[in-house]
Amino acid sequence: MNIEERLERLEDIEAINQLIARYAQAVDHNGDPALVAPLFTEDAEWHCEGIGHWETREGIIRDIRPNCTTFMPWAIHYMTQPNVEVGAGGLSATSNHYLWELGKVTPEAGGATRDTWIGGWYDSQLRKEGGAWKFARIDLTLKLFSPADSPSWETRIAPCVGGRKSLRIRKMPGRRRKMADGQGVGGVSGVWRAGRKSLRIRPGKGRELAGSGDFRGVSGVLKGL
């Protein structure tokens, strides 16, 4: 690249970082439509498993508002560690940045909001339209969504405790759950959370899960063991 191309690339990266900052301001202002609208292309998409999938600029404006008011009426987003790649031609780009957030979340059953820690990362696709960068798609991956007063983190993605094997949790009747270990997995201990109940992993070749309280049937995979 010549000096002009290198300078334009740096300007594009800075403009995208400013776009990310304006996104944080928009959602922290309860998804104000006047702040959200300029951020997205007309055919944009927003996706987060467990939160929602919204399509088109108008759909995002419509659906992000209740998420930033009824579900989470107060929040502060910290956007960190941006990694921006501008495509050839300077009209498209991808970005990845981390999210650290504190919010007041309304319980599903209603009642007072609960202070909640939220963490994860955004993967975004962007396009330059009329000289301005906009989001064409945002994918948010939540790694942490846990009440701030919880004695241990309630993670959306099971924490890695070493090794590359996995343990599969079998859905079985009764209070005690048996767990089949991946071949070659050594002894392990820890907590796997589902909702507000917890299951403790006991060491030993044949794993068992002891449910706390009136814990019902469960299934899933504990990765990274």
Rosetta blueprint (number, residue, H / E / L):
1 M L
2 N L
3 I H
4 E H
5 E H
6 R H
7 L H
8 E H
9 R H
10 L H
11 E H
12 D H
13 I H
14 E H
15 A H
16 I H
17 N H
18 Q H
19 L H
20 I H
21 A H
22 R H
23 Y H
24 A H
25 Q H
26 A H
27 V H
28 D H
29 H L
30 N L
31 G L
32 D L
33 P H
34 A H
35 L H
36 V H
37 A H
38 P H
39 L H
40 F E
41 T E
42 E E
43 D E
44 A E
45 E E
46 W E
47 H E
48 C E
49 E L
50 G L
51 I L
52 G E
53 H E
54 W E
55 E E
56 T L
57 R H
58 E H
59 G H
60 I H
61 I H
62 R H
63 D H
64 I H
65 R H
66 P H
67 N H
68 C H
69 T H
70 T H
71 F H
72 M L
73 P L
74 W E
75 A E
76 I E
77 H E
78 Y E
79 M E
80 T E
81 Q E
82 P E
83 N E
84 V E
85 E E
86 V E
87 G L
88 A L
89 G L
90 G L
91 L L
92 S E
93 A E
94 T E
95 S E
96 N E
97 H E
98 Y E
99 L E
100 W E
101 E E
102 L E
103 G E
104 K E
105 V E
106 T L
107 P L
108 E L
109 A L
110 G L
111 G L
112 A L
113 T L
114 R E
115 D E
116 T E
117 W E
118 I E
119 G E
120 G E
121 W E
122 Y E
123 D E
124 S E
125 Q E
126 L E
127 R E
128 K E
129 E E
130 G L
131 G L
132 A E
133 W E
134 K E
135 F E
136 A E
137 R E
138 I E
139 D E
140 L E
141 T E
142 L E
143 K E
144 L E
145 F E
146 S E
147 P E
148 A L
149 D L
150 S L
151 P L
152 S L
153 W L
154 E L
155 T E
156 R L
157 I L
158 A L
159 P L
160 C L
161 V L
162 G L
163 G L
164 R L
165 K L
166 S L
167 L E
168 R E
169 I E
170 R L
171 K L
172 M L
173 P L
174 G L
175 R L
176 R E
177 R E
178 K E
179 M E
180 A E
181 D E
182 G L
183 Q L
184 G L
185 V L
186 G L
187 G L
188 V L
189 S L
190 G E
191 V E
192 W E
193 R E
194 A E
195 G L
196 R L
197 K E
198 S E
199 L E
200 R E
201 I E
202 R L
203 P L
204 G L
205 K L
206 G L
207 R E
208 E E
209 L E
210 A E
211 G E
212 S L
213 G L
214 D L
215 F L
216 R L
217 G L
218 V L
219 S L
220 G E
221 V E
222 L E
223 K L
224 G L
225 L L
